[in-house]
Amino acid sequence: MTNEARQKCIDECVACAEECESCITNCCARSGPEMADCLLHCRDCADLCWLCSALCSRESRFCGDLCRLCATLCEACAAECSKHKAEHCQRCAEACRRCIATCQTIASA
């Protein structure tokens, strides 16, 4: 894996985690049963993206495995957030999609 690919993955994971955190904050404000899955997915996704960026930063030998799982979780989060019309949910879904692409690249390396 190149340094450029690793840095892109780190950047996308951090951006995704930040959007997930923002989505959580905004969804809590309008919290209701229809937002429960969104909150749960975003929380899990944010936590895993933060961890993935840390492992990639330290060039862990488990980075590829974690990136594979991160891409899977980002797919679930993007699918859930895409169901909601709120702008913060749409931003989160897009950040997840970008993260999926970079994590899949690292997982394949």
MARBA-3410 file (N, C-alpha, C, O; in Angstrom, 1 decimal):
109
0.8,-1.2,0.0,0.0,0.0,0.0,0.9,1.2,0.0,1.9,1.3,0.7 ~ 0.6,2.2,-0.8,1.4,3.4,-0.9,1.0,4.4,0.2,-0.1,4.3,0.8 ~ 1.9,5.3,0.5,1.6,6.3,1.5,0.5,7.2,1.1,-0.3,7.6,1.9 ~ 0.4,7.4,-0.2,-0.7,8.2,-0.7,-2.1,7.6,-0.5,-3.0,8.2,-0.1 ~ -2.2,6.3,-0.8,-3.4,5.5,-0.6,-3.8,5.4,0.9,-4.9,5.6,1.2
-2.8,5.2,1.7,-3.0,5.2,3.2,-3.5,6.5,3.7,-4.5,6.6,4.5 ~ -2.9,7.6,3.2,-3.3,8.9,3.7,-4.7,9.3,3.2,-5.5,9.9,3.9 ~ -5.0,8.9,2.0,-6.4,9.1,1.5,-7.4,8.4,2.3,-8.5,8.9,2.6 ~ -7.1,7.1,2.7,-8.0,6.4,3.5,-8.2,7.0,4.9,-9.3,7.1,5.4 ~ -7.1,7.5,5.5,-7.1,8.2,6.8,-8.0,9.4,6.7,-8.9,9.6,7.5
-7.8,10.2,5.6,-8.6,11.4,5.4,-10.1,11.1,5.3,-10.9,11.8,5.8 ~ -10.4,10.1,4.5,-11.8,9.8,4.2,-12.5,9.2,5.5,-13.6,9.4,5.7 ~ -11.7,8.4,6.2,-12.2,7.8,7.5,-12.5,8.9,8.5,-13.6,8.9,9.1 ~ -11.6,9.9,8.6,-11.8,11.0,9.5,-13.0,11.8,9.1,-13.9,12.2,9.9 ~ -13.1,12.1,7.8,-14.2,12.9,7.2,-15.6,12.2,7.5,-16.6,12.8,7.8
-15.6,10.9,7.3,-16.8,10.1,7.5,-17.2,10.1,9.0,-18.3,10.3,9.3 ~ -16.2,9.9,9.8,-16.5,9.9,11.3,-17.1,11.3,11.7,-18.0,11.3,12.5 ~ -16.5,12.3,11.2,-17.0,13.7,11.5,-18.4,13.9,11.0,-19.3,14.4,11.8 ~ -18.8,13.4,9.8,-20.1,13.5,9.3,-21.1,12.7,10.1,-22.2,13.1,10.4 ~ -20.6,11.5,10.5,-21.5,10.6,11.3,-21.8,11.3,12.7,-22.9,11.2,13.2
-20.7,11.9,13.3,-20.9,12.5,14.6,-21.9,13.7,14.4,-22.8,13.9,15.3 ~ -21.8,14.4,13.3,-22.7,15.5,13.1,-24.1,15.0,12.9,-25.1,15.6,13.4 ~ -24.3,13.9,12.1,-25.6,13.3,11.9,-26.2,12.9,13.2,-27.4,13.0,13.4 ~ -25.4,12.3,14.1,-25.9,11.8,15.4,-26.4,13.0,16.2,-27.5,13.0,16.7 ~ -25.7,14.1,16.2,-26.1,15.3,16.9,-27.4,15.8,16.4,-28.3,16.2,17.2
-27.5,15.9,15.1,-28.7,16.5,14.5,-29.9,15.5,14.6,-31.0,16.0,14.8 ~ -29.7,14.2,14.5,-30.7,13.3,14.6,-31.3,13.2,16.0,-32.5,13.0,16.3 ~ -30.4,13.4,17.0,-30.8,13.4,18.4,-31.8,14.6,18.7,-32.8,14.4,19.4 ~ -31.6,15.7,18.0,-32.5,16.8,18.1,-33.9,16.5,17.6,-34.9,17.1,18.1 ~ -34.0,15.6,16.6,-35.3,15.3,16.1,-35.6,13.8,16.4,-36.4,13.1,15.7
-35.0,13.3,17.4,-35.1,11.9,17.8,-36.5,11.4,17.9,-37.4,12.1,18.5 ~ -36.8,10.3,17.3,-38.0,9.6,17.4,-37.7,8.2,16.9,-36.6,7.9,16.5 ~ -38.7,7.3,17.0,-38.5,5.9,16.6,-37.9,5.8,15.2,-37.2,4.8,14.9 ~ -38.3,6.7,14.3,-37.9,6.6,12.9,-36.4,6.9,12.7,-35.8,6.5,11.7 ~ -35.8,7.5,13.7,-34.4,7.8,13.6,-33.5,6.9,14.4,-32.3,7.0,14.4
-34.1,5.9,15.1,-33.3,5.0,15.9,-32.2,4.3,15.2,-31.0,4.2,15.6 ~ -32.5,3.7,14.0,-31.5,3.0,13.2,-30.4,3.9,12.7,-29.3,3.5,12.6 ~ -30.8,5.1,12.3,-29.8,6.1,11.8,-28.8,6.4,12.9,-27.6,6.4,12.7 ~ -29.3,6.6,14.1,-28.4,6.9,15.3,-27.5,5.8,15.6,-26.3,6.0,15.8 ~ -28.0,4.6,15.6,-27.2,3.4,15.9,-26.1,3.1,14.8,-25.0,2.9,15.1
-26.5,3.2,13.5,-25.6,3.0,12.5,-24.5,4.1,12.5,-23.3,3.8,12.3 ~ -24.9,5.3,12.6,-23.9,6.4,12.7,-22.9,6.3,13.8,-21.7,6.6,13.7 ~ -23.4,5.9,15.0,-22.5,5.8,16.1,-21.5,4.7,15.9,-20.3,4.9,16.1 ~ -22.0,3.5,15.4,-21.0,2.4,15.1,-20.0,2.8,14.0,-18.8,2.6,14.1 ~ -20.5,3.5,13.0,-19.7,3.9,11.9,-18.6,4.9,12.3,-17.5,4.8,11.9
-19.1,5.9,13.1,-18.1,6.9,13.6,-17.0,6.2,14.4,-15.8,6.5,14.2 ~ -17.4,5.4,15.3,-16.4,4.7,16.1,-15.4,3.9,15.3,-14.2,3.9,15.5 ~ -15.9,3.1,14.3,-15.0,2.3,13.5,-14.2,3.1,12.6,-13.0,2.8,12.4 ~ -14.7,4.2,12.1,-13.9,5.1,11.2,-12.7,5.7,12.0,-11.6,5.8,11.5 ~ -13.0,6.2,13.2,-11.9,6.7,14.0,-10.9,5.7,14.3,-9.7,6.0,14.1
-11.3,4.5,14.6,-10.3,3.4,14.8,-9.5,3.0,13.6,-8.3,2.8,13.6 ~ -10.2,3.0,12.5,-9.6,2.7,11.2,-8.5,3.7,10.8,-7.4,3.4,10.4 ~ -8.8,5.0,11.0,-7.9,6.0,10.7,-6.6,5.9,11.6,-5.5,6.1,11.2 ~ -6.9,5.5,12.9,-5.7,5.3,13.8,-4.8,4.2,13.4,-3.6,4.3,13.4 ~ -5.4,3.0,13.0,-4.6,1.9,12.7,-3.9,2.1,11.3,-2.8,1.7,11.2
-4.5,2.8,10.4,-3.9,3.2,9.2,-2.7,4.1,9.4,-1.7,4.0,8.8 ~ -2.9,5.1,10.4,-1.9,6.0,10.7,-0.6,5.4,11.2,0.5,5.8,11.0 ~ -0.8,4.3,12.0,0.3,3.6,12.6,0.8,2.5,11.8,1.6,1.7,12.2 ~ 0.2,2.3,10.6,0.6,1.3,9.6,0.5,-0.1,10.3,1.3,-1.0,10.1 ~ -0.6,-0.3,11.0,-0.9,-1.6,11.6,-1.0,-2.7,10.5,-1.5,-2.5,9.4
-0.6,-3.9,10.9,-0.7,-5.0,10.0,-2.2,-5.4,9.8,-2.5,-6.2,9.0 ~ -3.0,-4.9,10.7,-4.5,-5.3,10.7,-5.3,-4.2,10.0,-6.5,-4.3,9.9 ~ -4.6,-3.2,9.4,-5.3,-2.1,8.7,-6.2,-2.7,7.6,-7.4,-2.2,7.5 ~ -5.7,-3.6,6.8,-6.6,-4.1,5.7,-7.8,-4.8,6.2,-8.9,-4.6,5.6 ~ -7.7,-5.6,7.2,-8.8,-6.3,7.8,-9.8,-5.3,8.3,-11.0,-5.5,8.1
-9.3,-4.3,9.0,-10.3,-3.3,9.6,-10.9,-2.5,8.5,-12.1,-2.2,8.6 ~ -10.2,-2.2,7.5,-10.7,-1.4,6.4,-11.9,-2.2,5.7,-12.9,-1.6,5.3 ~ -11.7,-3.5,5.6,-12.8,-4.3,5.0,-14.1,-4.2,5.8,-15.1,-4.0,5.3 ~ -13.9,-4.3,7.1,-15.1,-4.2,8.0,-15.6,-2.8,8.0,-16.8,-2.6,8.0 ~ -14.8,-1.8,8.0,-15.2,-0.4,7.9,-16.0,-0.1,6.6,-17.0,0.5,6.7
-15.6,-0.7,5.5,-16.4,-0.5,4.3,-17.7,-1.1,4.4,-18.7,-0.6,3.9 ~ -17.8,-2.3,5.0,-19.1,-3.0,5.2,-20.0,-2.1,6.1,-21.2,-2.0,5.8 ~ -19.5,-1.6,7.2,-20.3,-0.8,8.1,-20.7,0.5,7.4,-21.8,1.0,7.6 ~ -19.8,1.1,6.7,-20.1,2.3,6.0,-21.2,2.1,4.9,-22.1,3.0,4.7 ~ -21.2,0.9,4.3,-22.3,0.6,3.4,-23.7,0.6,4.1,-24.6,1.2,3.6
-23.7,0.0,5.3,-24.9,-0.1,6.1,-25.4,1.3,6.5,-26.6,1.7,6.4 ~ -24.4,2.1,6.9,-24.7,3.5,7.4,-25.2,4.4,6.2,-26.2,5.1,6.3 ~ -24.6,4.2,5.1,-25.0,5.0,3.9,-26.4,4.6,3.5,-27.2,5.5,3.1 ~ -26.7,3.3,3.5,-28.0,2.9,3.1,-29.1,3.4,4.1,-30.1,3.9,3.7 ~ -28.8,3.4,5.4,-29.7,4.0,6.4,-29.9,5.5,6.2,-31.0,5.9,6.2
-28.8,6.2,6.2,-28.9,7.7,6.1,-29.6,8.1,4.8,-30.2,9.1,4.7 ~ -29.4,7.3,3.7,-30.0,7.7,2.4,-31.5,7.6,2.5,-32.2,8.2,1.6 ~ -32.1,6.9,3.5,-33.5,6.8,3.6,-34.2,8.1,4.1,-35.4,8.4,4.0 ~ -33.3,9.0,4.7,-33.8,10.2,5.3,-33.5,11.4,4.4,-32.4,11.5,3.9 ~ -34.5,12.3,4.4,-34.3,13.5,3.5,-33.5,14.6,4.1,-33.1,15.6,3.5
-33.2,14.5,5.4,-32.5,15.6,6.1,-31.1,15.8,5.5,-30.4,14.8,5.1 ~ -30.7,17.1,5.3,-29.4,17.4,4.7,-28.2,16.7,5.4,-27.3,16.2,4.7 ~ -28.3,16.7,6.7,-27.1,16.1,7.5,-27.1,14.6,7.2,-26.0,14.0,7.2 ~ -28.2,13.9,7.0,-28.2,12.5,6.7,-27.7,12.3,5.3,-26.9,11.3,5.1 ~ -28.0,13.1,4.4,-27.5,13.0,3.0,-26.0,13.2,2.9,-25.3,12.5,2.2
-25.5,14.2,3.7,-24.0,14.4,3.8,-23.3,13.2,4.4,-22.3,12.8,3.9 ~ -23.9,12.7,5.4,-23.3,11.5,6.0,-23.3,10.3,5.1,-22.2,9.6,5.0 ~ -24.3,10.1,4.3,-24.4,9.0,3.4,-23.3,9.2,2.3,-22.6,8.2,1.9 ~ -23.1,10.4,1.8,-22.1,10.7,0.8,-20.7,10.4,1.4,-19.8,9.9,0.7 ~ -20.4,10.9,2.6,-19.1,10.7,3.2,-18.9,9.2,3.4,-17.7,8.7,3.2
-19.9,8.4,3.8,-19.8,7.0,3.9,-19.4,6.4,2.5,-18.5,5.5,2.5 ~ -20.0,6.8,1.5,-19.7,6.3,0.1,-18.2,6.5,-0.3,-17.6,5.7,-0.8 ~ -17.7,7.7,0.0,-16.3,8.0,-0.2,-15.4,7.1,0.6,-14.4,6.6,0.1 ~ -15.8,6.9,1.8,-15.0,6.1,2.7,-15.0,4.6,2.3,-13.9,4.0,2.4 ~ -16.1,4.1,1.8,-16.2,2.8,1.3,-15.2,2.6,0.2,-14.4,1.6,0.2
-15.1,3.5,-0.7,-14.2,3.3,-1.9,-12.7,3.3,-1.4,-12.0,2.4,-1.9 ~ -12.3,4.1,-0.5,-10.9,4.1,-0.1,-10.6,2.9,0.8,-9.5,2.3,0.7 ~ -11.6,2.6,1.6,-11.3,1.4,2.5,-11.2,0.1,1.7,-10.4,-0.8,2.0 ~ -12.0,0.0,0.6,-12.0,-1.2,-0.2,-10.6,-1.3,-0.9,-10.1,-2.3,-1.1 ~ -10.1,-0.1,-1.3,-8.8,-0.1,-2.0,-7.7,-0.6,-1.0,-6.9,-1.4,-1.4
-7.7,-0.2,0.2,-6.8,-0.6,1.2,-7.0,-2.1,1.5,-6.0,-2.9,1.7 ~ -8.2,-2.5,1.7,-8.5,-3.9,2.0,-8.0,-4.9,0.9,-7.7,-6.0,1.2 ~ -8.0,-4.4,-0.3,-7.6,-5.2,-1.5,-6.1,-5.2,-1.7,-5.6,-6.1,-2.4 ~ -5.4,-4.3,-1.0,-3.9,-4.2,-1.2,-3.2,-5.4,-0.6,-2.0,-5.4,-0.7
END
